[in-house]
Amino acid sequence: MSPTASPRPRIGLTGGIASGKSTVARLLAAKGAVIIDADAIVRELQQPGGAALAGIVSEFGEGMLAPDSTLDRAALGALVFGDDRARERLNAVVHPLVREEAARRIAAAPEGSTLVEDIPLLVETGQAGRFDRVVVVQASREERIRRMVSDRAMTPHDAAARIDAQATDAQRAEVATDVITNDADVEHLSAQVDAFWESLGRAE
């Protein structure tokens, strides 16, 4: 970045499960934003040979591996879901690796690009203070449960439990500088993303 260039704002994007955060990320990417997707980084690091997979096996044992030596996601989920201590142990393994890789991708991003860090657990991991703008995507509890039942074949009970395991809407709202609601249609969502993009001083 040149000495006279304005520093680009640090933007964090978050939202609860089935809120539509990934859709907002795609809409921002279509406008030219560089998305640093924490979930995608996690998936890469959990591939065979990845640092996170090695750390998970070291922490929780060989039972976390499927017969083909990939991560047994069902076994890991069964272990940490509903067990705060196990989830903390998992986070202690994975989160530092994700942040390290995210930092590398941020450093490699083209000069002048708009960077958006897509972090599902931004609030839960206390990262809001790192950002100039925190964009929170919200949808009603009822709509999120409907989406999980319809799109992810979950039971209503399991869908509600997943929501309850994350930060509340009120907790996210406390750190939000921008709230995008996703209870209506895609056109309504796109209009809010357009307004946010324009607030950054970006043109189509």
GUFI-798306 format. One record per atom (N, C-alpha, C, O): x, y, z; residue in three letters. Coordinates in steps of 0.02 Angstrom, whole numbers, padded with zeros to 5 digits, always signed. Each point is the difference from the previous one (the first is absolute). Layout:
% GUFI-798306
XYZALA ...
% end
This chain:
% GUFI-798306
+00043-00060+00000MET -00043+00060+00000MET +00044+00062+00000MET +00049+00002+00037MET -00064+00047-00077SER +00040+00060-00004SER -00007+00041+00063SER -00051-00007+00035SER +00100+00051-00018PRO -00004+00040+00061PRO -00060+00045+00003PRO -00023+00017+00054PRO -00005+00004-00112THR -00057+00046+00000THR -00066-00036-00003THR -00053+00032+00004THR +00053-00098-00012ALA -00063-00036-00005ALA -00033-00007+00068ALA +00033-00008+00050ALA -00099+00012-00049SER -00037-00009+00062SER -00001-00074+00018SER -00008-00042-00044SER +00018+00027+00108PRO -00002-00071+00020PRO -00070-00028-00013PRO -00050+00033+00014PRO +00047-00094-00039ARG -00065-00029-00013ARG -00031-00023+00066ARG +00036-00024+00044ARG -00102+00031-00036PRO -00031-00020+00062PRO +00004-00075+00010PRO -00002-00038-00048PRO +00008+00017+00110ARG -00002-00071+00015ARG -00073-00018+00012ARG -00032+00027+00045ARG +00006-00072-00085ILE -00071-00018+00002ILE -00007-00072+00022ILE +00030-00045-00029ILE -00070+00035+00080GLY -00017-00068+00022GLY -00073-00014-00017GLY -00044+00042+00009GLY +00032-00102-00033LEU -00068-00022-00018LEU -00018-00061+00041LEU +00039-00048+00003LEU -00096+00050+00030THR -00020-00057+00041THR -00076-00007+00000THR -00036+00043-00025THR +00014-00097+00054GLY -00072-00014+00005GLY -00009-00071+00024GLY +00043-00042-00009GLY -00100+00029+00040GLY -00013-00067+00025GLY -00013-00049-00056GLY -00008+00018-00058GLY +00008-00081+00077ILE -00013-00053-00048ILE -00066+00011-00036ILE -00051+00016+00031ILE +00053-00023-00097ALA -00059+00007-00044ALA -00027+00071-00002ALA -00058+00010-00017ALA +00099+00039+00035SER -00023+00069-00004SER +00005+00028-00071SER -00034+00048-00018SER +00077-00079-00023GLY +00011+00025-00068GLY +00065+00037-00008GLY +00010+00035-00049GLY +00035-00043+00097LYS +00065+00034-00003LYS +00039-00018-00063LYS +00031+00043-00031LYS -00032-00107+00013SER +00037-00021-00060SER -00028+00032-00063SER +00038+00015-00046SER -00103-00004+00044THR -00029+00034-00057THR +00024+00072-00004THR +00015+00025-00053THR -00012+00008+00111VAL +00025+00069+00002VAL +00073+00001-00023VAL +00020+00045-00037VAL +00019-00093+00059ALA +00071-00003-00021ALA +00004-00007-00076ALA +00042+00032-00032ALA -00084-00074+00002ARG +00001-00009-00072ARG -00019+00065-00036ARG +00030+00018-00051ARG -00079+00017+00077LEU -00021+00063-00030LEU +00056+00052+00003LEU +00011+00038-00047LEU +00025-00036+00104LEU +00056+00046+00006LEU +00057-00020-00046LEU +00033+00043-00030LEU -00021-00108+00024ALA +00053-00023-00046ALA -00016+00020-00072ALA +00045+00017-00038ALA -00109-00020+00020ALA -00020+00018-00068ALA +00013+00074-00014ALA +00006+00021-00057ALA -00003+00019+00110LYS +00014+00071-00007LYS +00075+00014-00001LYS +00021+00057-00013LYS +00019-00108+00026GLY +00072+00009-00003GLY +00035-00007+00066GLY +00061+00005+00003GLY -00098-00017+00051ALA +00032-00010+00065ALA +00041-00064+00000ALA -00018-00049-00033ALA +00073+00049+00070VAL +00039-00060+00012VAL -00024-00031+00065VAL +00006+00031+00053VAL -00034-00090-00058ILE -00029-00033+00059ILE +00052-00047+00030ILE +00025-00045-00034ILE -00011+00055+00097ILE +00043-00046+00038ILE -00048-00043+00041ILE -00024+00021+00053ILE +00011-00081-00077ASP -00052-00044+00028ASP +00029-00047+00051ASP +00036-00047-00017ASP -00051+00059+00081ALA +00028-00041+00053ALA -00022-00072-00006ALA +00041-00045+00012ALA -00103+00033-00030ASP -00024-00069-00007ASP +00038-00037-00055ASP +00018-00059+00008ASP -00006+00093-00064ALA +00036-00031-00055ALA +00072-00016+00021ALA +00027-00052-00018ALA +00003+00097+00056ILE +00067-00013+00025ILE +00001-00060+00046ILE +00044-00043-00004ILE -00094+00039+00048VAL -00004-00058+00046VAL -00004-00065-00040VAL +00035-00048+00015VAL -00078+00048-00067ARG -00007-00062-00039ARG +00066-00019-00033ARG +00017-00059-00003ARG +00019+00108-00022GLU +00065-00015-00032GLU +00050-00027+00051GLU +00036-00048-00014GLU -00034+00078+00073LEU +00047-00021+00051LEU -00017-00068+00029LEU +00042-00033+00030LEU -00104+00012-00039GLN -00022-00065+00025GLN +00006-00056-00051GLN -00019-00057+00014GLN +00045+00073-00073GLN +00012-00051-00049GLN +00060-00043+00021GLN +00042+00023+00039GLN -00036-00084-00065PRO +00059-00041+00016PRO +00064+00039-00013PRO +00009+00030-00053PRO +00036-00031+00101GLY +00062+00038-00005GLY -00005+00070+00027GLY +00050+00034+00008GLY -00111-00012+00007GLY -00010+00068+00026GLY +00017+00005+00073GLY -00005-00048+00038GLY +00026+00108-00018ALA +00023+00010+00069ALA -00057-00009+00050ALA +00012-00026+00055ALA -00073+00046-00073ALA -00055-00007+00047ALA -00018-00073+00011ALA -00015-00020+00056ALA +00016-00020-00110LEU -00016-00071+00008LEU +00051-00034+00046LEU -00019-00039+00044LEU +00082+00055-00054ALA +00052-00029+00043ALA -00011+00021+00073ALA +00009-00040+00045ALA -00027+00104-00035GLY -00012+00024+00068GLY -00060-00032+00033GLY +00001-00015+00059GLY -00054+00003-00099ILE -00060-00031+00027ILE +00015-00072+00021ILE -00022-00022+00054ILE +00058-00014-00095VAL +00017-00070+00017VAL +00045-00002+00062VAL -00008-00043+00043VAL +00054+00090-00039SER +00044+00003+00058SER -00039+00014+00064SER +00014-00027+00053SER -00065+00070-00059GLU -00039+00020+00059GLU -00052-00051+00020GLU -00011-00013+00059GLU -00022-00017-00110PHE -00058-00042+00015PHE +00009-00074-00018PHE -00041-00042+00019PHE +00095+00025-00054GLY +00013-00070-00014GLY -00018-00021-00071GLY -00032+00037-00038GLY +00055-00098+00021GLU -00010-00027-00067GLU -00073-00012-00016GLU -00018-00009-00059GLU -00026+00008+00109GLY -00071-00009-00012GLY -00032+00056-00040GLY -00056-00007-00023GLY +00093+00062+00015MET -00026+00055-00040MET +00011-00009-00075MET -00021+00041-00040MET +00054-00096+00022LEU +00013-00014-00071LEU -00048-00052-00027LEU -00015-00049+00033LEU -00008+00061-00094ALA -00040-00049-00037ALA +00047-00053-00028ALA +00061+00009+00001ALA -00087-00065-00025PRO +00043-00053-00028PRO +00047+00023-00056PRO +00053-00030-00010PRO -00072+00083-00026ASP +00043+00024-00054ASP +00049+00054+00023ASP +00031+00034-00041ASP -00025-00026+00107SER +00047+00047+00031SER -00022+00073-00007SER +00040+00045+00014SER -00101-00032-00035THR -00027+00068+00002THR -00033+00011+00067THR -00009-00047+00039THR -00008+00109-00025LEU -00033+00016+00063LEU -00069-00030+00002LEU -00040+00007-00047LEU +00024-00041+00101ASP -00067-00026+00011ASP -00040+00056+00032ASP -00002+00007+00062ASP -00030+00033-00103ARG -00035+00059+00025ARG -00057-00018+00047ARG -00015+00036+00047ARG -00018-00092-00061ALA -00055-00020+00044ALA +00027-00017+00069ALA -00030+00018+00051ALA +00086-00053-00048ALA +00029-00018+00065ALA +00023+00062+00038ALA -00010+00006+00060ALA +00041+00041-00096LEU +00022+00061+00032LEU -00059+00041+00025LEU +00001+00026+00056LEU -00053-00022-00098GLY -00059+00038+00020GLY -00034-00030+00061GLY -00021+00036+00045GLY +00017-00102-00044ALA -00030-00034+00058ALA +00039+00012+00063ALA -00028+00004+00055ALA +00094+00003-00062LEU +00043+00010+00058LEU -00007+00070+00028LEU -00005+00009+00061LEU +00004+00041-00104VAL +00004+00069+00025VAL -00067+00035+00007VAL -00007+00049+00036VAL -00044-00074-00072PHE -00064+00034+00003PHE -00032-00013+00068PHE -00010-00057+00020PHE -00006+00110+00015GLY -00030-00006+00066GLY +00050-00010+00056GLY -00019-00005+00058GLY +00084+00003-00075ASP +00053-00008+00051ASP +00045+00061-00006ASP +00045+00003-00042ASP -00056+00046+00086ASP +00037+00062-00005ASP +00075-00010+00007ASP +00039+00032-00035ASP -00019-00076+00079ARG +00072-00010+00011ARG +00033-00031-00062ARG +00054+00022-00020ARG -00087-00071-00011ALA +00027-00030-00060ALA +00002+00051-00057ALA +00048+00001-00039ALA -00098+00041+00035ARG -00002+00051-00052ARG +00056+00050+00010ARG +00031+00024-00048ARG -00017-00006+00111GLU +00055+00045+00014GLU +00067-00031-00020GLU +00044+00035-00027GLU -00036-00099+00039ARG +00062-00034-00020ARG +00007+00000-00076ARG +00055+00011-00026ARG -00110-00023-00008LEU +00002+00001-00074LEU +00018+00069-00025LEU +00042+00008-00044LEU -00074+00043+00073ASN +00013+00069-00022ASN +00073+00019+00012ASN +00030+00036-00040ASN -00002-00060+00095ALA +00070+00016+00015ALA +00047-00030-00051ALA +00054+00028-00012ALA -00074-00083-00019VAL +00040-00031-00053VAL -00009+00038-00066VAL +00048+00016-00034VAL -00110-00003+00017VAL -00017+00023-00068VAL +00008+00075-00009VAL +00028+00023-00050VAL -00053+00016+00098HIS -00004+00072-00011HIS +00067+00034-00013HIS +00004+00042-00045HIS +00050-00058+00082PRO +00064+00033-00016PRO +00023-00016-00071PRO +00029+00044-00033PRO -00041-00105+00010LEU +00021-00018-00068LEU -00040+00038-00052LEU +00027+00022-00051LEU -00092-00013+00064VAL -00042+00036-00047VAL +00021+00073-00003VAL +00004+00029-00055VAL +00010+00001+00112ARG +00020+00070+00000ARG +00067+00010-00036ARG +00010+00050-00034ARG +00035-00097+00043GLU +00064+00004-00034GLU -00008-00003-00075GLU +00031+00039-00037GLU -00073-00085+00013GLU -00012-00006-00072GLU -00038+00061-00026GLU +00015+00024-00055GLU -00063+00001+00093ALA -00037+00059-00021ALA +00048+00060-00007ALA -00006+00039-00047ALA +00053-00033+00093ALA +00048+00055-00004ALA +00042-00005-00063ALA +00016+00051-00031ALA +00002-00111+00012ARG +00039-00009-00062ARG -00041+00022-00060ARG +00026+00033-00045ARG -00091-00052+00044ARG -00041+00018-00058ARG -00013+00075-00002ARG -00004+00029-00054ARG -00003+00002+00111ILE -00010+00073+00003ILE +00061+00035-00028ILE -00005+00047-00039ILE +00064-00071+00059ALA +00062+00031-00024ALA +00009-00008-00075ALA +00031+00042-00032ALA -00059-00095+00004ALA +00007-00014-00071ALA -00054+00033-00043ALA +00003-00003-00061ALA -00053+00034+00093ALA -00055+00029-00038ALA +00024+00060-00041ALA +00045+00036+00021ALA -00075-00025-00079PRO +00021+00057-00042PRO -00006+00066+00036PRO -00047+00011+00039PRO +00094+00033-00051GLU -00002+00066+00031GLU -00063+00037-00021GLU -00020-00001-00058GLU -00013+00032+00106GLY -00060+00038-00014GLY -00064-00040+00001GLY -00054+00028-00007GLY +00060-00094+00016SER -00061-00041+00000SER -00037+00009+00066SER +00029+00018+00051SER -00093-00032-00053THR -00041+00001+00060THR +00000-00069+00030THR -00024-00048-00031THR +00050+00042+00091LEU +00006-00065+00033LEU -00057-00010+00049LEU -00017+00044+00039LEU -00014-00102-00043VAL -00054-00018+00047VAL +00018-00068+00031VAL +00007-00050-00035VAL +00001+00049+00100GLU +00014-00062+00035GLU -00066-00031+00022GLU -00036+00027+00043GLU +00019-00084-00071ASP -00062-00036+00013ASP +00014-00049+00058ASP +00033-00051-00010ASP -00057+00068+00070ILE +00017-00038+00060ILE -00065-00019+00037ILE -00029+00043+00033ILE +00007-00105-00039PRO -00063-00019+00033PRO +00001+00012+00075PRO -00051+00022+00028PRO +00107-00035+00005LEU +00004+00007+00073LEU +00037+00063+00020LEU +00036+00001+00049LEU -00045+00053-00087LEU +00034+00062+00015LEU -00016+00025+00070LEU +00045+00020+00037LEU -00108-00023-00018VAL -00021+00024+00067VAL +00024-00048+00054VAL +00027+00020+00051VAL -00038-00085-00064GLU +00018-00050+00050GLU +00075-00001+00017GLU +00019-00015+00056GLU +00022+00033-00105THR +00072+00000+00010THR +00028+00069+00016THR +00061+00009+00002THR -00105+00039+00010GLY +00022+00066+00023GLY +00041+00040-00049GLY +00047+00035+00020GLY -00063-00041-00085GLN +00042+00033-00050GLN -00028+00066-00026GLN +00030+00032-00043GLN -00087-00010+00070ALA -00032+00060-00027ALA +00046+00061+00003ALA -00002+00042-00045ALA +00043-00037+00096GLY +00044+00057+00008GLY +00053+00006-00054GLY +00032+00053-00005GLY -00021-00105-00034ARG +00050+00003-00054ARG -00024+00039-00060ARG +00040+00017-00044ARG -00105-00002+00041PHE -00030+00026-00062PHE -00026+00070+00008PHE -00023+00021+00053PHE +00026+00016-00109ASP -00030+00066-00004ASP -00075-00005-00012ASP -00039+00041+00025ASP +00019-00091-00063ARG -00072-00012-00014ARG -00014-00073+00014ARG +00036-00044-00023ARG -00088+00031+00060VAL -00023-00068+00013VAL -00070-00007-00028VAL -00048+00031+00024VAL +00042-00071-00077VAL -00064-00010-00034VAL -00031-00064+00027VAL +00029-00054-00004VAL -00088+00060+00033VAL -00036-00057+00028VAL -00061-00015-00044VAL -00041+00044-00012VAL +00037-00105-00011VAL -00058-00023-00038VAL -00048-00035+00048VAL +00019-00046+00035VAL -00081+00069-00035GLN -00049-00028+00046GLN -00062-00024-00038GLN -00020+00027-00051GLN -00010-00080+00079ALA -00065-00024-00023ALA -00036-00026+00062ALA +00032-00017+00050ALA -00097+00014-00052SER -00037-00022+00058SER +00016-00072+00017SER +00018-00040-00044SER -00026+00023+00106ARG +00012-00069+00023ARG -00044-00049-00039ARG +00023-00054-00021ARG -00086+00072+00011GLU -00046-00044-00035GLU +00023-00013-00072GLU -00004-00056-00025GLU +00027+00109-00008GLU +00022-00008-00069GLU +00064-00041-00004GLU +00008-00041-00045GLU +00037+00051+00092ARG +00062-00038+00000ARG -00014-00074+00012ARG +00030-00043-00033ARG -00074+00027+00078ILE -00018-00070+00012ILE -00032-00029-00062ILE +00014-00057-00019ILE -00058+00095-00014ARG -00032-00024-00061ARG +00053-00017-00052ARG -00004-00052-00033ARG +00053+00096+00024ARG +00052-00012-00050ARG +00040-00063+00017ARG +00015-00039-00045ARG +00002+00030+00107MET +00041-00058+00019MET -00039-00065-00009MET +00028-00051-00021MET -00092+00052+00035VAL -00041-00059-00010VAL -00008-00014-00075VAL +00005-00058-00021VAL -00017+00111-00018SER -00012-00008-00072SER +00064-00015-00039SER +00001-00044-00043SER +00052+00082+00058ASP +00061-00003-00041ASP +00053-00048+00026ASP +00041-00024-00038ASP -00042+00010+00103ARG +00053-00041+00030ARG -00026-00064+00032ARG +00037-00037+00032ARG -00102+00024-00042ALA -00030-00062+00025ALA +00008-00010+00075ALA +00006-00056+00024ALA -00006+00111+00013MET +00003-00004+00073MET -00070-00006+00029MET -00049+00018-00032MET +00045-00045+00091THR -00064+00003+00036THR -00007+00069+00031THR +00051+00033+00011THR -00111-00010+00003PRO -00008+00065+00033PRO +00037+00003+00067PRO +00027+00053+00017PRO -00025-00108+00019HIS +00035-00001+00064HIS +00075+00011-00010HIS +00031+00040+00036HIS -00002-00075-00084ASP +00072+00007-00013ASP +00016+00070-00026ASP +00051+00029+00017ASP -00095-00002-00060ALA +00011+00067-00026ALA +00000+00051+00056ALA +00043+00044+00003ALA -00091-00049+00042ALA -00004+00046+00056ALA +00062-00006+00045ALA +00025+00050+00025ALA -00002-00112-00015ALA +00059-00010+00042ALA +00062+00032-00031ALA +00041+00028+00036ALA -00034-00031-00102ARG +00056+00031-00033ARG -00002+00076+00010ARG +00052+00032+00012ARG -00111-00003-00018ILE -00007+00072+00011ILE +00019+00018+00072ILE +00036+00048+00012ILE -00060-00088+00035ASP +00011+00015+00071ASP +00073-00008+00020ASP +00021+00028+00051ASP +00018-00066-00090ALA +00071-00010+00015ALA +00043+00060-00022ALA +00059+00003+00017ALA -00089+00043-00054GLN +00037+00058-00025GLN -00020+00062+00039GLN -00044-00002+00043GLN +00078+00058-00058ALA -00018+00064+00030ALA -00072+00018-00017ALA -00027-00024-00050ALA -00003+00065+00091THR -00069+00021-00012THR -00001+00059-00048THR +00052+00032-00013THR -00111-00018-00014ASP -00007+00059-00043ASP +00018+00063+00037ASP +00031+00046-00028ASP -00049-00042+00093ALA +00015+00059+00040ALA +00076+00008+00008ALA +00025+00056-00003ALA +00010-00110+00014GLN +00073+00004+00007GLN +00033+00023-00065GLN +00047+00039+00002GLN -00072-00062-00058ARG +00028+00022-00064ARG -00017+00074-00012ARG +00042+00038-00025ARG -00103-00019+00042ALA -00021+00070-00011ALA +00043+00048+00041ALA +00011+00057-00021ALA +00013-00079+00078GLU +00040+00043+00043GLU +00065+00023-00035GLU +00025+00054+00013GLU +00002-00096-00056VAL +00064+00016-00032VAL -00009+00022-00073VAL +00049+00019-00032VAL -00110-00021+00007ALA -00012+00015-00070ALA +00005+00075-00014ALA -00026+00041+00038ALA +00059-00024-00093THR -00005+00067-00027THR -00051+00002-00056THR -00027+00053-00016THR +00014-00111-00013ASP -00048-00005-00055ASP -00038-00066+00009ASP +00029-00052+00012ASP -00096+00055-00018VAL -00041-00059+00005VAL -00038-00009-00066VAL -00033+00046-00025VAL +00039-00105-00003ILE -00036-00019-00061ILE -00050-00054+00018ILE +00019-00051+00027ILE -00082+00063-00042THR -00052-00048+00016THR -00016-00043-00061THR -00002+00025-00057THR -00009-00088+00069ASN -00011-00047-00055ASN -00061-00044+00013ASN +00002-00061-00003ASN -00058+00095+00018ASP -00063-00035+00009ASP -00045+00004-00062ASP -00052-00034-00003ASP +00071+00075-00045ALA -00042+00010-00058ALA +00032-00032-00062ALA +00032-00052+00006ALA -00041+00082-00064ASP +00025-00030-00062ASP +00070+00024-00016ASP +00028+00043+00035ASP +00000-00072-00088VAL +00069+00016-00018VAL +00006+00073-00022VAL +00052+00031+00012VAL -00103-00004-00043GLU +00002+00069-00021GLU +00008+00047+00060GLU +00038+00048-00003GLU -00073-00063+00057HIS +00005+00040+00061HIS +00070-00006+00029HIS +00029+00049+00023HIS -00002-00109-00023LEU +00067-00011+00025LEU +00052+00036-00042LEU +00045+00033+00026LEU -00052-00038-00092SER +00047+00033-00046SER +00000+00075+00009SER +00052+00033-00004SER -00110-00004+00017ALA -00005+00072+00009ALA +00039+00022+00062ALA +00032+00052+00000ALA -00034-00092+00052GLN +00037+00017+00060GLN +00076-00007-00011GLN +00039+00040+00026GLN -00020-00091-00063VAL +00071-00008-00016VAL +00023+00058-00044VAL +00055+00026+00010VAL -00096-00005-00057ASP +00017+00058-00042ASP +00012+00062+00044ASP +00049+00036-00010ASP -00094-00025+00058ALA +00006+00059+00044ALA +00064-00004+00041ALA +00034+00051+00010ALA -00017-00110+00014PHE +00062-00007+00039PHE +00060+00014-00044PHE +00046+00036+00021PHE -00046-00063-00081TRP +00056+00009-00046TRP +00010+00074-00015TRP +00056+00026-00001TRP -00111+00008-00011GLU +00004+00072-00015GLU +00026+00039+00061GLU +00033+00051-00008GLU -00049-00074+00068SER +00023+00034+00061SER +00076-00005+00007SER +00030+00040+00036SER +00000-00087-00070LEU +00073-00006+00000LEU +00033+00046-00050LEU +00062+00004-00004LEU -00103+00030-00035GLY +00027+00044-00052GLY +00018-00038-00062GLY +00039+00023-00042GLY -00069-00083+00034ARG +00014-00042-00058ARG -00056+00010-00051ARG -00059+00005+00018ARG +00077-00003-00081ALA -00049+00003-00054ALA +00001-00065-00038ALA +00049-00037+00001ALA -00105+00023-00034GLU -00003-00060-00042GLU +00049+00006-00057GLU +00006-00046-00041GLU 
% end
